[in-house]
Amino acid sequence: ILGREFSQLTAVIGWCGLLIPCYGLRILITNMLMACDLVKLKIAIELCGLCIMFVLGVLLIPQHGLKGTIAMLVGTDFTLAAIISIIFATIKFKK
């Protein structure tokens, strides 16, 4: 019904499912940084995320097209969530 162009999209729809939890986790953890009054760290991490997204976009999109775009988005959010989780594990909070 939708033609050949749609068949390429159906191959990556499953991968789009990974985007929602990765994005949600990143937003949750960056909000935790704000709640802990670590605004400068949140800004630094978001800027790091932009750099990661740019590099992944340059590497993946030209070679893989739509699949590369999804991989860039999922990879960026997953990487940021992992980095922030490691930072939280190492921070000593006042009791």
QUIDA-V127241 format. One record per backbone hydrogen bond with DSSP energy under -1.0 kcal/mol. NH is the residue of the N-H (numbers start at 1). CO is the residue of the C=O. If there is no record, write none. Layout:
nh: (NH:NH)
co: (CO:CO)
//
This chain:
nh: (10:12:16:18:22:23:24:25:26:27:28:29:30:31:32:33:34:35:36:37:38:42:43:44:45:46:47:48:49:50:51:52:53:54:55:56:57:58:59:60:61:64:65:67:69:70:71:72:73:74:75:76:77:78:79:80:81:82:83:84:85:86:87:88:89:90:91)
co: (6:9:12:15:18:19:20:21:22:23:24:25:26:27:28:29:30:31:32:34:33:38:39:40:41:42:43:44:45:46:47:48:49:50:51:52:53:54:55:56:57:60:61:64:65:66:67:68:69:70:71:72:73:74:75:76:77:78:79:80:81:82:83:84:85:86:87)
//
